Amino acid sequence: MSSILVINGPNLNLLGSREPGVYGTTTLEDIERLCAETAGRCGLQVACFQSNHEGAIIDAIHDARDRHRAIVINPGAYTHTSVAIRDAIAGVGLPAIEVHLSNIHARERFRHHSHIAPVAVGQITGLGPKGYVLAIEALADIINKGG
């Protein structure tokens, strides 16, 4: 069965208690459960990974090349700073969708730029946990079309 890797970056382990006015009260565990349910409905498996460390995220992306068919990534603050994560996504050649719980384009100016978006097949921002659902469904379509 095909598998999608869901990567969550720095500080997302604090979801549910971290700035609930911005990120809501859904926990990372809730999001991971939602991802597993969505993947199952799409005939896929999902593996979830979270790290606060850039190198660990890059290693997970590299490892995905031989284990998964696609990537959903919420790089957190690394969205705006990490050329290395951008290069890892480009390098593995897997379709990736960038997800953000909040609308990064409606927040502070420094959050408007994404290094990840140019190498992703899409970006979903501002829809809360539903963004993960939409990303998995879109990637399922890509996988099922042979992408």
Secondary structure by P-SEA (a helix, b strand, c coil): cbbbbbbbcccccccccccccccccccaaaaaaaaaaaaaaacbbbbbbbcccaaaaaaaaaaacccccbbbbcccccccccaaaaaaaaaaccbbbbbbcccccccccccccccccccccccccccccaaaaaaaaaaaaaaaacc
